[in-house]
């Protein structure tokens, strides 16, 4: 899930910005004595440009274009969904724990994740016609609502809420991985099986609602971390990590909504 990655990206970016060398008085005098035509920003020691909102938007657009291209492949060849999911999971973990953003690995994740999404979407669509467009529209609506709350209502998370979200998202991620393994071994839905109920409500529905709410709330953290990164003037290269994290959250939200809709359609 996204925000542990966002926190890491922001912290590393801020640290990178703070690691710029401070000139002594003599070095400043020498710099002013140099000819005006000389480009003092040239060379490997030049400071990297600070990240902007446009950088994050552009990188996010690129990643989603790649993801959609992969989704087309997965839609027409659904059997590729499982191997693509495994490769995407590995690339996601590698990206999450790398000290520096790697554009190639992030693009690779978007491509394989797209194949996975296209494959499972095709499977859901075959069983529940029209469910994919419903899930896409619902995802866009949730994204728009959370963005409006962040921008116009000034919704922000304090330190305690951030800690709660990090723990909740991390716990949900661990649960999802374990449940996926159980489902693969037993051939069932694991804890998400509709056969397991609590007070007459399928456990899968309860888990789906919790996952959808967590994913929606995580969007606020994504927006807030991007805002802080821009204000802290972290290096531009970290816009790839911000875009990657935002994409992970939206993919997570789409999958939860798709699964939740299938329970109600069923």
C-alpha positions as CSV (number, residue, x, y, z in Angstrom):
1,X,0.0,0.0,0.0
2,X,1.2,3.5,-0.6
3,X,2.0,5.8,2.3
4,X,4.9,4.1,3.9
5,X,6.5,4.6,0.5
6,X,5.4,8.3,0.4
7,X,6.9,8.9,3.9
8,X,10.1,7.4,2.8
9,X,10.2,9.4,-0.4
10,X,9.5,12.6,1.4
11,X,12.0,12.0,4.1
12,X,14.8,11.0,1.7
13,X,14.0,13.9,-0.5
14,X,14.1,16.4,2.3
15,X,17.4,14.9,3.5
16,X,18.8,15.0,0.0
17,X,17.9,18.7,-0.2
18,X,19.6,19.4,3.2
19,X,22.8,17.6,2.2
20,X,23.7,20.4,-0.3
21,X,27.2,21.8,0.8
22,X,27.3,25.2,2.5
23,X,29.9,27.6,1.0
24,X,32.4,29.3,3.2
25,X,33.0,33.1,3.0
26,X,36.1,32.5,1.0
27,X,34.3,30.2,-1.5
28,X,31.6,32.8,-1.9
29,X,34.2,35.5,-2.6
30,X,35.9,33.3,-5.2
31,X,32.5,32.6,-6.8
32,X,31.8,36.3,-7.2
33,X,35.2,37.0,-8.6
34,X,34.6,34.5,-11.5
35,X,33.6,35.9,-14.9
36,X,29.8,36.5,-15.3
37,X,29.7,34.3,-18.4
38,X,30.7,31.2,-16.6
39,X,27.8,28.9,-15.7
40,X,28.2,28.1,-12.1
41,X,25.3,25.5,-12.3
42,X,27.1,23.4,-14.9
43,X,28.6,20.1,-14.1
44,X,27.8,17.1,-11.8
45,X,27.8,19.3,-8.7
46,X,24.8,21.4,-9.9
47,X,21.9,21.4,-7.6
48,X,18.9,19.3,-8.8
49,X,15.7,21.1,-9.7
50,X,13.0,21.0,-7.0
51,X,9.9,18.9,-7.5
52,X,6.7,20.6,-8.6
53,X,3.0,19.6,-8.8
54,X,3.3,19.5,-12.6
55,X,6.2,17.0,-12.2
56,X,4.0,14.6,-10.2
57,X,1.0,15.1,-12.5
58,X,3.1,14.4,-15.6
59,X,4.7,11.3,-14.1
60,X,1.4,10.0,-12.8
61,X,-0.1,10.4,-16.3
62,X,2.8,8.5,-17.9
63,X,2.4,5.7,-15.4
64,X,-1.3,5.4,-16.0
65,X,-0.9,5.4,-19.7
66,X,1.5,2.5,-19.4
67,X,-0.8,0.8,-17.0
68,X,-3.7,1.1,-19.4
69,X,-1.6,-0.3,-22.2
70,X,-0.8,-3.3,-20.1
71,X,-4.5,-3.6,-19.1
72,X,-5.4,-4.0,-22.8
73,X,-3.0,-7.0,-23.1
74,X,-4.3,-8.6,-19.9
75,X,-7.9,-8.0,-21.0
76,X,-7.4,-10.1,-24.2
77,X,-5.1,-12.6,-22.5
78,X,-6.5,-13.2,-19.0
79,X,-4.2,-16.1,-18.1
80,X,-1.3,-13.6,-17.9
81,X,-2.9,-12.1,-14.9
82,X,-1.4,-14.4,-12.3
83,X,2.2,-14.3,-13.4
84,X,1.9,-10.5,-13.9
85,X,0.5,-10.1,-10.4
86,X,3.5,-12.0,-9.0
87,X,6.1,-10.0,-11.0
88,X,4.2,-6.8,-10.1
89,X,4.3,-7.7,-6.4
90,X,8.1,-8.2,-6.5
91,X,8.7,-5.0,-8.4
92,X,6.4,-3.1,-6.0
93,X,8.4,-4.4,-3.0
94,X,11.7,-3.5,-4.7
95,X,10.5,0.0,-5.4
96,X,9.1,0.4,-1.9
97,X,12.5,-0.4,-0.3
98,X,14.9,1.2,-2.7
99,X,16.7,4.2,-1.3
100,X,16.5,6.1,-4.6
101,X,13.6,6.1,-7.0
102,X,14.3,4.0,-10.1
103,X,12.3,5.1,-13.1
104,X,12.7,1.8,-15.0
105,X,11.5,-0.3,-12.1
106,X,8.5,2.0,-11.5
107,X,7.5,1.8,-15.2
108,X,8.0,-1.9,-15.2
109,X,5.6,-2.2,-12.2
110,X,3.0,-0.1,-14.0
111,X,3.2,-2.4,-17.0
112,X,2.9,-5.7,-15.2
113,X,0.2,-4.3,-12.8
114,X,-1.7,-3.2,-15.9
115,X,-1.6,-6.7,-17.3
116,X,-2.9,-8.0,-13.9
117,X,-5.7,-5.5,-13.7
118,X,-6.8,-6.2,-17.3
119,X,-6.8,-9.9,-16.7
120,X,-8.9,-9.9,-13.5
121,X,-11.2,-7.2,-14.9
122,X,-11.9,-9.4,-17.9
123,X,-12.7,-12.3,-15.6
124,X,-15.1,-10.1,-13.5
125,X,-16.7,-8.7,-16.6
126,X,-17.4,-12.2,-17.9
127,X,-19.2,-13.1,-14.7
128,X,-20.8,-9.8,-14.0
129,X,-21.4,-7.8,-17.2
130,X,-21.0,-4.1,-16.8
131,X,-19.1,-4.3,-13.5
132,X,-15.8,-2.9,-14.8
133,X,-17.2,0.4,-16.0
134,X,-19.1,0.7,-12.6
135,X,-15.9,0.1,-10.7
136,X,-13.9,2.6,-12.9
137,X,-16.6,5.3,-12.4
138,X,-16.8,4.6,-8.7
139,X,-13.0,4.9,-8.4
140,X,-13.0,8.2,-10.2
141,X,-15.8,9.5,-8.0
142,X,-14.0,8.6,-4.8
143,X,-10.8,10.1,-6.1
144,X,-12.6,13.4,-7.0
145,X,-14.4,13.5,-3.6
146,X,-11.2,13.0,-1.6
147,X,-9.3,15.6,-3.8
148,X,-12.1,18.1,-3.2
149,X,-12.0,17.4,0.5
150,X,-8.3,18.0,0.6
151,X,-8.3,21.1,-1.6
152,X,-11.4,22.9,-0.6
153,X,-12.2,21.7,2.9
154,X,-8.6,21.7,4.1
155,X,-8.7,18.1,5.3
156,X,-5.3,17.2,6.7
157,X,-4.0,14.4,9.0
158,X,-2.1,15.2,12.2
159,X,0.7,13.0,13.5
160,X,-1.5,10.7,15.4
161,X,-3.8,10.1,12.5
162,X,-0.8,9.4,10.2
163,X,0.5,6.8,12.7
164,X,-2.9,5.2,12.8
165,X,-3.1,5.1,9.0
166,X,0.4,3.7,8.6
167,X,-0.4,0.9,11.1
168,X,-3.8,0.2,9.5
169,X,-2.6,0.2,5.9
170,X,0.4,-2.0,6.9
171,X,-1.7,-4.4,8.7
172,X,-4.2,-4.7,5.9
173,X,-1.4,-5.3,3.4
174,X,0.0,-8.1,5.5
175,X,-3.5,-9.6,5.8
176,X,-4.1,-9.4,2.1
177,X,-0.8,-11.2,1.3
178,X,-1.5,-13.9,3.8
179,X,-5.1,-14.3,2.6
180,X,-3.9,-14.5,-1.0
181,X,-1.5,-17.3,-0.1
182,X,-4.3,-19.2,1.7
183,X,-6.6,-18.7,-1.2
184,X,-4.0,-20.0,-3.7
185,X,-3.4,-23.1,-1.5
186,X,-7.0,-24.0,-0.7
187,X,-8.6,-22.9,-3.9
188,X,-11.1,-20.7,-2.0
189,X,-11.5,-17.0,-1.3
190,X,-9.9,-17.4,2.1
191,X,-11.3,-15.0,4.6
192,X,-13.1,-13.2,1.7
193,X,-15.2,-16.2,1.0
194,X,-18.9,-15.5,0.9
195,X,-19.5,-18.7,2.9
196,X,-18.1,-17.0,6.0
197,X,-20.6,-14.7,7.6
198,X,-20.8,-12.5,10.7
199,X,-24.3,-11.8,11.9
200,X,-25.6,-12.8,8.5
201,X,-23.2,-10.4,6.6
202,X,-20.5,-12.1,4.5
203,X,-17.1,-11.5,5.9
204,X,-15.8,-10.6,2.4
205,X,-18.3,-7.7,2.3
206,X,-17.0,-6.4,5.6
207,X,-13.4,-6.7,4.6
208,X,-14.2,-5.1,1.3
209,X,-15.8,-2.1,2.9
210,X,-12.8,-1.7,5.3
211,X,-10.4,-1.9,2.4
212,X,-12.3,0.6,0.3
213,X,-12.5,3.1,3.2
214,X,-8.8,2.7,4.0
215,X,-7.8,3.2,0.3
216,X,-10.0,6.3,0.1
217,X,-8.4,7.7,3.3
218,X,-5.0,6.9,2.0
219,X,-5.5,9.3,-0.9
220,X,-5.6,12.2,1.6
221,X,-2.2,11.1,2.9
222,X,-0.9,10.9,-0.7
223,X,-2.1,14.4,-1.4
224,X,-0.7,15.7,1.8
225,X,2.7,14.1,1.3
226,X,2.9,15.5,-2.2
227,X,2.1,18.9,-0.9
228,X,4.8,18.7,1.8
229,X,7.3,17.4,-0.8
230,X,6.7,20.5,-3.0
231,X,6.9,22.9,0.0
232,X,10.1,21.2,1.2
233,X,11.5,21.5,-2.3
234,X,12.6,17.9,-2.5
235,X,14.6,16.9,-5.7
236,X,12.5,16.4,-8.9
237,X,13.5,12.7,-9.2
238,X,11.2,11.9,-6.2
239,X,8.2,12.9,-8.2
240,X,8.5,9.3,-9.7
241,X,8.1,7.9,-6.2
242,X,5.1,10.2,-5.5
243,X,3.4,9.2,-8.8
244,X,4.1,5.5,-8.0
245,X,2.6,5.8,-4.6
246,X,-0.5,7.6,-5.9
247,X,-0.9,4.9,-8.6
248,X,-0.6,2.1,-6.0
249,X,-3.4,3.7,-4.0
250,X,-5.7,4.1,-6.9
251,X,-5.1,0.5,-8.1
252,X,-5.8,-0.7,-4.6
253,X,-9.0,1.4,-4.5
254,X,-10.2,0.0,-7.9
255,X,-9.6,-3.6,-6.9
256,X,-11.5,-3.2,-3.6
257,X,-14.4,-1.5,-5.3
258,X,-14.5,-4.2,-8.1
259,X,-14.5,-7.0,-5.5
260,X,-17.1,-5.2,-3.4
261,X,-19.4,-4.7,-6.3
262,X,-19.1,-8.4,-7.2
263,X,-20.4,-9.3,-3.7
264,X,-23.5,-7.1,-4.2
265,X,-24.0,-8.3,-7.8
266,X,-23.7,-11.9,-6.6
